[in-house]
């Protein structure tokens, strides 16, 4: 049985370079640890959910939002709920807000709430032909996505790719792309806590935007929190939760969480940890045949990432139960690894 390790909380620079998406001159502003952490706490779950829905790395979404909205403090973010500097364009029929950018009094999209800005950002990238090539990249290749966004014309700032990469690495946002344990605590979100997992290739649509039937205040909070991966229900642990409180909230027997998540009986839940509420399966869902190992991956984290029993992963990959993979290894998720 394995223990879950505690999440290493963010160490964030006191001074960050912030620029609007199409701004020509970047401005240095002072940003406190609280500013960055508050933004991550509020929007990380939403960014992860959009990653599952569209295949855009959560780290990229968060980094773009942090840079382009000045951590939610920009005029566009405050008055228009626009966190990504998306302009009106010809096909926009919704509300608008005018703001000086490349030219004076330019037209930007205005949203009823910040979440709608995140949805539109994902859909904008997904539906725009010039960004099509980016979706051939792995969701864990944040550097490829950052340079690709600059190359395909997302921003005019010549340092835009480096700005995204710095923001991701300073805040370790790449952990949200890899799944497993997260570096931030998504306990203050206005949005339902979302999936902490991802796949090597842009995944099929696994989650949908909230609707009145599943996101309204009439739905109990503990029900809102339940998501699915590999047809297994799971939650993300919130700040202040204990093993006992989770068992009580979700009406679980004393042994269920530990057995379903292959943890020992004395484990302590930590914020950001993914916990399955049902047994993991013998194989990953169709289309997820293999996983390329990244720095920090373990067989257990891969098991949680895809909802596959740890024992089966060792069997598929002809590995001893005490061994761990190395970066670059290919882990088989649904069938026995071929013999060379």
Rosetta blueprint (number, residue, H / E / L):
1 X L
2 X E
3 X L
4 X L
5 X L
6 X L
7 X L
8 X L
9 X L
10 X L
11 X L
12 X L
13 X L
14 X L
15 X E
16 X E
17 X E
18 X E
19 X L
20 X L
21 X L
22 X L
23 X L
24 X L
25 X L
26 X L
27 X E
28 X E
29 X E
30 X E
31 X L
32 X L
33 X H
34 X H
35 X H
36 X H
37 X H
38 X H
39 X H
40 X H
41 X H
42 X H
43 X H
44 X H
45 X H
46 X H
47 X H
48 X H
49 X H
50 X H
51 X H
52 X H
53 X H
54 X H
55 X L
56 X L
57 X L
58 X H
59 X H
60 X H
61 X H
62 X H
63 X H
64 X H
65 X H
66 X H
67 X H
68 X H
69 X L
70 X L
71 X L
72 X L
73 X L
74 X L
75 X H
76 X H
77 X H
78 X H
79 X H
80 X H
81 X L
82 X L
83 X L
84 X L
85 X L
86 X L
87 X E
88 X L
89 X L
90 X L
91 X L
92 X L
93 X L
94 X L
95 X L
96 X E
97 X E
98 X E
99 X E
100 X L
101 X L
102 X L
103 X L
104 X L
105 X L
106 X E
107 X E
108 X E
109 X E
110 X L
111 X L
112 X L
113 X L
114 X H
115 X H
116 X H
117 X H
118 X H
119 X H
120 X H
121 X H
122 X H
123 X H
124 X H
125 X H
126 X H
127 X H
128 X L
129 X H
130 X H
131 X H
132 X H
133 X H
134 X H
135 X H
136 X H
137 X L
138 X L
139 X L
140 X L
141 X L
142 X H
143 X H
144 X H
145 X H
146 X H
147 X H
148 X H
149 X H
150 X H
151 X H
152 X L
153 X L
154 X L
155 X L
156 X L
157 X L
158 X L
159 X L
160 X H
161 X H
162 X H
163 X H
164 X H
165 X H
166 X H
167 X H
168 X H
169 X H
170 X H
171 X H
172 X L
173 X L
174 X H
175 X H
176 X H
177 X H
178 X H
179 X L
180 X L
181 X L
182 X L
183 X L
184 X L
185 X L
186 X L
187 X L
188 X L
189 X L
190 X L
191 X L
192 X L
193 X L
194 X L
195 X L
196 X L
197 X L
198 X L
199 X L
200 X L
201 X L
202 X L
203 X L
204 X L
205 X L
206 X L
207 X L
208 X L
209 X L
210 X L
211 X L
212 X H
213 X H
214 X H
215 X H
216 X L
217 X L
218 X L
219 X L
220 X L
221 X H
222 X H
223 X H
224 X H
225 X L
226 X L
227 X E
228 X E
229 X E
230 X L
231 X L
232 X E
233 X E
234 X E
235 X E
236 X E
237 X L
238 X L
239 X L
240 X L
241 X L
242 X L
243 X H
244 X H
245 X H
246 X H
247 X H
248 X H
249 X H
250 X L
251 X L
252 X L
253 X L
254 X L
255 X L
256 X H
257 X H
258 X H
259 X H
260 X H
261 X L
262 X L
263 X E
264 X L
265 X L
266 X L
267 X L
268 X L
269 X L
270 X L
271 X L
272 X L
273 X L
274 X E
275 X E
276 X E
277 X L
278 X L
279 X L
280 X L
281 X E
282 X L
283 X L
284 X L
285 X L
286 X L
287 X L
288 X L
289 X L
290 X E
291 X E
292 X E
293 X L
294 X L
295 X L
296 X L
297 X L
298 X L
299 X H
300 X H
301 X H
302 X H
303 X H
304 X H
305 X H
306 X H
307 X L
308 X E
309 X L
310 X H
311 X H
312 X H
313 X H
314 X H
315 X H
316 X H
317 X L
318 X L
319 X L
320 X L
321 X L
322 X L
323 X L
324 X L
325 X L
326 X L
327 X L
328 X L
329 X L
330 X E
331 X E
332 X E
333 X L
334 X L
335 X L
336 X L
337 X L
338 X L
339 X L
340 X L
